[in-house]
Amino acid sequence: MTDKDTALIRIWLEDAGASAEAKWALERIESRLTQPVVPEWRTIDSAPKDGTQILAFYPYWNGHKNYQVVVHWCGWGNGVWQISASGGNIIDGKEPTHWKPLPQPPIQAAKDETNV
């Protein structure tokens, strides 16, 4: 939906004497359309193996069901998924089954770090 579409719908609602509920509904629709799209889970065979950090899903790991952790591909040996924030830990030879790209970090957080 473009801004022009939204403007036309607003005019139509006002001309039709639309209720406050109808106008509220339009605002809800607009807010949903402007929210970022959250990527769906993808099978791990499609994950990047260039060191990019991703969110990985393990059905079961170390007593945890449905475990999610940020990992990256490390090429040593035959290659392994490595936990990104652990300083090199791997998940006991288990492979994740799915992955998602990480969202962009907040802009303000990135600016704050440069001033440290």
C-alpha positions in Angstrom: 0.0 0.0 0.0 1.5 3.3 -1.0 1.1 6.7 0.7 -1.3 7.7 -2.1 -3.4 4.6 -1.5 -3.6 5.4 2.2 -4.6 9.0 1.5 -7.3 7.9 -0.8 -8.7 5.5 1.7 -8.7 8.2 4.4 -10.6 10.6 2.1 -13.1 7.8 1.3 -13.6 7.0 5.0 -14.2 10.7 5.8 -16.6 11.2 2.9 -18.5 8.1 3.9 -18.8 9.3 7.5 -16.8 6.3 8.7 -16.8 5.6 12.4 -13.9 6.1 14.7 -13.5 2.3 14.7 -13.0 2.2 10.9 -10.4 4.9 11.1 -8.7 3.1 14.0 -8.7 -0.1 11.8 -7.0 1.8 9.0 -4.3 3.0 11.3 -3.7 -0.6 12.5 -3.4 -1.8 9.0 -0.9 1.0 8.1 1.2 0.2 11.2 1.3 -3.5 10.2 2.4 -2.6 6.7 5.2 -0.5 7.8 6.7 -3.0 10.3 9.8 -4.8 9.1 9.3 -8.3 7.8 10.7 -11.0 10.1 12.4 -13.6 8.0 11.2 -17.2 8.2 13.4 -20.1 9.3 15.4 -21.6 6.5 17.1 -25.0 6.4 20.7 -25.0 7.5 22.0 -26.1 4.1 21.2 -22.6 2.8 23.1 -20.8 5.6 26.1 -18.6 4.6 29.4 -20.2 5.4 31.5 -17.1 5.1 31.7 -16.1 8.8 28.4 -14.2 8.8 26.7 -14.4 12.2 23.2 -16.1 12.1 20.6 -17.2 14.5 20.7 -21.0 14.6 18.1 -23.5 15.8 18.9 -26.8 17.4 16.0 -29.0 18.3 17.9 -30.3 21.3 21.2 -29.4 22.9 22.7 -30.0 26.3 19.4 -30.5 28.0 17.7 -27.7 26.2 14.9 -28.2 23.8 14.4 -25.7 20.9 17.7 -24.0 21.5 18.5 -20.8 19.6 21.9 -19.3 19.6 24.0 -16.9 17.4 26.7 -18.9 15.5 29.0 -18.5 12.5 30.7 -20.9 10.3 34.3 -21.6 11.1 36.3 -23.4 8.4 38.9 -25.2 10.5 38.9 -29.0 10.1 35.9 -29.9 7.9 34.1 -26.8 9.1 31.9 -26.4 12.2 29.2 -24.0 13.5 30.8 -22.0 16.3 29.0 -20.0 19.0 29.8 -16.4 18.1 30.0 -14.9 21.6 31.7 -17.8 23.4 35.3 -17.4 22.3 35.3 -20.6 20.2 32.9 -23.1 21.8 31.1 -25.5 19.5 27.9 -27.3 20.1 29.2 -30.8 20.7 29.3 -31.9 17.1 25.6 -31.3 16.7 24.4 -29.5 13.6 21.6 -26.9 13.7 18.6 -27.7 11.5 17.5 -24.2 10.7 18.7 -20.6 10.6 17.6 -16.9 10.3 19.6 -13.8 9.4 20.1 -11.5 12.4 18.2 -8.2 12.4 20.1 -5.0 12.0 21.4 -3.6 15.3 19.8 -0.4 16.7 21.5 2.6 15.1 21.9 4.4 18.5 23.7 1.4 20.0 26.2 1.4 17.2 26.8 5.2 17.6 27.3 4.8 21.4 30.0 2.1 20.9 32.1 4.4 18.7 32.3 7.0 21.5 33.8 4.5 24.0 
